[in-house]
C-alpha cells in the first residue's frame, strides 16, 4: 500500500487530557494543537482509548470542542481494513 500520509494514534486519558477517569481532566493543548496541525497537513488521526459507550462519546465531543477531530475512533482507517482484508486487533499506525 502506497500512502502519502502518516497515521497517528492517540490515547485519551493521561495523553490528550489529565487522567481523572471517569471525568475528563485538563487538556494537553500542546498535543491537541500538534494533532490538529498534522491533520490539516493531510495526515490521519485515530483516537484509540479504553473508553466506550457514553464515556467515549463524551471524549470525542470534548476533543471536538477543542477543534480536534478524528479519522477513526477505536478502529483502523477504512482503507487499512480494506488493505488487510478485515479489521485487525492491532492499530496500523506510524506514530
N, C-alpha and C positions, 0 to 999 in steps of 0.2 A: 504494500500500500504506500503510495507516494503522497504524503500530506505536506501541505505548505503552512502548517500552523503547529503550535505546541499545545499539548493538553496539560492543564494544571488541575490537580485535585486538592481540595482543601477541607479540613475538618472544621467543625463549628465551635463547640465548647472547648475553651482553652487555646483556641487558634484565632478564629475570627472575633471572638469575644472572650472576656474573662469567664472562667468556669464557675458558675453558680447554679448548675442544673438542679432543679428543673426550670429555674429562672434563666434570664439572659443577662450576662454581665456587661461591663463597659466594652465598647467596640475597640478593636485593634485597627485604628484608622490607617496606619501605615500599610498594613497588609490589604485592607479593603481597597484603598486607593491604588495600590500596586496591581491588584487583580482587575480593577476597573480599567486601568491603563492597558494591561495586557489584552483584555477582551476587545477594547477599542482598536488594538493593533491587529485583530483578526484571530487571536488565539482562543482556545476553548477552555471554559472553566466548569469544573464539576464540583458540586458540594457533596462530600462523602462523609456522612455523620451517622451516629448510632440513633439519633432522634427519629421517631416515627409518628404517624398519626398527627394529632393536633400540635404536638411539640415540634414536629418537623415543619408543619405549615407556619407556625409562629416564627421559626428560624428563617425560613425562606422569605417571609414578609418583612421581617426585621432587616435582613440583608437588602432587600429591595428598597426599603426606606432610606438606606444609605447609598443607593444607586448601584448596588451590586446585584447583577442577575446572572443566572447560570444556564449553561447549555444542557446540563443534565443534573439530576438530583438522585443520589444513591443508586445510580446505574451508569453504565457506559454510554458513550455517544452512539446514536443510531448507526452512524457509518462504521463504527468499530464492531458493533453487534453483527452487522451485515458482513463485514470483512471476515470475522471469526466464524460466522455461521450460527451464532447464538450468543446469549448473554453469558459472560464469564463470571465466576465468583470473584475474580480479581479485577481491579481497576486498571485499564490500559491508559497510562499517563506517562508524560515525560518528566514532569516536575511536581 
